[in-house]
Every structure is written in structure tokens, then in C-alpha cells.
Amino acid sequence: MNHKKIIQTPDAPAAIGTYSQAVRVGDTVYLSGQIGLDPSTMHMVEGIDAQIHRVFRNLRAVCSAADSSFDDLVKLNVYLTDLGHFAKVNEIMADYFRQPYPARAAVGVAALPRGALVEMDGVLVVQD
């Protein structure tokens, strides 16, 4: 039977609601959404570029806490309050990922928590 394991790290922002940073069941790790909060201050970083970088760093920290990396990311979901920033996500994503890239969705949303401009979540498949 697969039991769920909660993944948590101080290197990513603490949950600001009733959720875990990530949950592992079997070989699958479900990453909760990350916004551009600096984990050391819990304040939002300024500007879309800084927020995208911070989101990737936060996600990477949770992957690391799950004994994994972006190499195991099979699905990435991107939520943007302005789809005009999608090209910037692609540009910055190239700093964090290499081919083969994960599957991905990009969704325009009206608003995000704490006034964030971008949020991302994802799914990892890991092998022990």
C-alpha cells in the first residue's frame, strides 16, 4: 500500500494555508503552487522577473527536499495574471531546465494569492 509522505523544507516558503509544500505517494510527488515569496522573509519579491526566478527557486527547494530535482519534473503548471509575461517565463525557464522539458500548461488568471504575478505547481516522478 502506498502511504503519503509530506515533504517540507525551510528553504521554500511555509504554507500560507491548509496545504503541504508537497506530498509523495509511491513514485509521484505533487508540488503545491509556489509564488514569489522569499522564504527567509515571507515577503513577495518585486517585479515579474524576480518573481519567476523566486518561484523556480522555491520549487527547486521542494524538489530537493523530496530527494529529487527538476530532471524528474514531468508536468509544470504556470498561472499568470498577465499572459503577456509568458515569453519571460520561457526565457527564464531555460536557466533552470534542460531538454527534455516537462509537459506544461500556462493559464491566465484574474488574481493570485498575496498579489503574486505568477504561480507554478508541478508533478515529479522519482525512483528510489
C-alpha positions, 0 to 999 in steps of 0.5 A, a space after each residue: 500500500 502506498 502511504 503519503 509522505 509530506 515533504 517540507 523544507 525551510 528553504 521554500 516558503 511555509 504554507 500560507 494555508 491548509 496545504 503541504 509544500 508537497 506530498 509523495 505517494 509511491 513514485 509521484 510527488 505533487 508540488 503545491 503552487 509556489 509564488 514569489 515569496 522569499 522564504 527567509 522573509 515571507 515577503 513577495 519579491 518585486 517585479 515579474 522577473 524576480 518573481 519567476 526566478 523566486 518561484 523556480 527557486 522555491 520549487 527547486 527547494 521542494 524538489 530537493 527536499 523530496 530527494 529529487 530535482 527538476 530532471 524528474 519534473 514531468 508536468 509544470 503548471 504556470 498561472 499568470 495574471 498577465 499572459 503577456 509575461 509568458 515569453 519571460 517565463 520561457 526565457 527564464 525557464 531555460 536557466 533552470 531546465 534542460 531538454 527534455 522539458 516537462 509537459 506544461 500548461 500556462 493559464 491566465 488568471 484574474 488574481 493570485 494569492 498575496 498579489 503574486 504575478 505568477 504561480 507554478 505547481 508541478 508533478 515529479 516522478 522519482 525512483 528510489 
